[in-house]
Amino acid sequence: MRDYALFVPEYIACGVALLVIAIELFAPKFRKDVLAYLTALGALAWFGAGLAFLDRDPKSYQGLFLSDDFTSFFRLLAAGIVFVVALMSAEFLKRQRGVDHGEFYGLLLVAGSAMTIMAGATELLTAYLALEVLSFSLYILVGILKRDLRSNEASLKYILLGAFSSALFLYGLSLVYGSAGTTSYAGIAEAYARRDSGLDPAVVVGLMLILAGVGFKVSAAPFHMWAPDAYEGAPLPITAFLSTLSKAAGFALILRLFSSAFVTDAETWRWAFLALAALTMTVGNLIAIQQKNLKRLVAYSSIGQVGYMLITIAALGYGDAQVGLNATSGLLVHLIGYIVTTLALFSALTAAVNRTGSEEIAGLRGLAETQPFLALVVTASLFSFAGLPFFAGFATKLFLLQGATTDETIWVVALAVLNSFISLYYYLMVIRQMYLFDPVGDASRYRVQPVLWGLAAVLLVGILFIGMYPGPAFELSERAARPLFDAASAAAAARVQAH
């Protein structure tokens, strides 16, 4: 059925993207910060339109895209991320030369729309095309500072490694298509459920190649090598965008794909996710200890966070449908806490870097004296990442690990707890710079731009609210996970009937 109304929120987002690009093209002297606020308004309209799709019966577009609560969840996340990053960029880009503002803000909206399609895709080629639209948008945004050699180098590395990962994904897709005879998620699950017992080498290789392709997109080790350079070279707001939207989009694709198309072959891939989770969290946290640059530290910290999230995907393969529901809802609520925390951290860092011009950890020296509010936001964000009580990360990580705990995954859950303690060390090293050292240079108090101050304040409240009252976020996440749970139940029933 061709119901074009399913894409109304994305029409709004892409329409605003075209508008901001056209304004800069035909009115080049137009105030650039107004484009940021126009983008933020467009993201709000996109968010409002997305709310109208919550609690509706699932509807499919030609068997290619499914509009359900899971898709709506990621649509709202995408709109919220674009809103915050657009406002964050308004002040930051004033200090940058040679940036095409219309292109910058337009690509934010296009990338967010691609994330929605990735979440709702029910067919491999549709998911791949959405993934490539997101990737190409990010390649350009990372290198948007055309006069900055670091930005150019980061974008080039990202493109080269991204092309390699796309080739892996496509080759894996071709093997899956050859073995199943279809690219539809439901068709793949049905074909694999009818297959005779025993491992098919083509299926195993295809699944591993797809896993490598999506592992690159979420920067799971050992496919993470692009992340530190891309984070360091990108403009600070785009580093925030990479940390949040690209990871959320990757997990949206992984959850839909492995809970429906490949759930009947869980024995083939669940061990790989366990190994990937253990390696990713350990590599990310151990290498983060050695970092001196703020962006690189956040890059390795986010790699560690991805390791925690990957445990839930392994749990989908080891548990039944109820375990799948618990694990998925735990991952979704942790994504909410992680995104709010990351955006709060980058709002504060953007304000601080605007003042000091330094992206090194040492550049935060004495921040508690020159701007105590920013120091407070950075501290709360880092404590949330570490999973300390009263902050969002504690409640959401608790739900995440509790939902992902099975007899087979308990050892990697214990490793996640150990890695959380390791992460606390390098977070405290950053906090130490802010509170125990005197400021470098001008030690006078300074005022933060009102937009950045307001963003940081609202997001700080969000960190504390989710940490102390996670109920609403968890209910939203459970509602979003339920469509996947229903699909997983049907696929599991097909597997039992086939064998």
Salt bridges, closest charged atoms under 4 A:
GLU10 OE1 - ARG75 NH2 2.87
GLU24 OE2 - LYS32 NZ 3.10
ASP33 OD2 - ARG31 NH2 2.50
ASP55 OD2 - ARG479 NH1 3.47
ASP68 OD2 - ARG256 NH1 3.06
GLU91 OE2 - LYS94 NZ 3.48
ASP100 OD2 - LYS146 NZ 3.15
GLU153 OE2 - LYS157 NZ 2.98
GLU190 OE2 - ARG194 NH1 3.17
ASP229 OD2 - LYS157 NZ 3.17
ASP229 OD1 - ARG296 NH1 3.04
GLU232 OE2 - ARG150 NH1 3.56
GLU232 OE1 - ARG296 NH1 2.83
ASP265 OD2 - ARG195 NH2 2.91
GLU359 OE1 - ARG150 NH2 3.22
GLU359 OE2 - LYS295 NZ 3.15
ASP442 OD2 - ARG355 NH2 2.88
GLU478 OE2 - ARG482 NH2 3.84
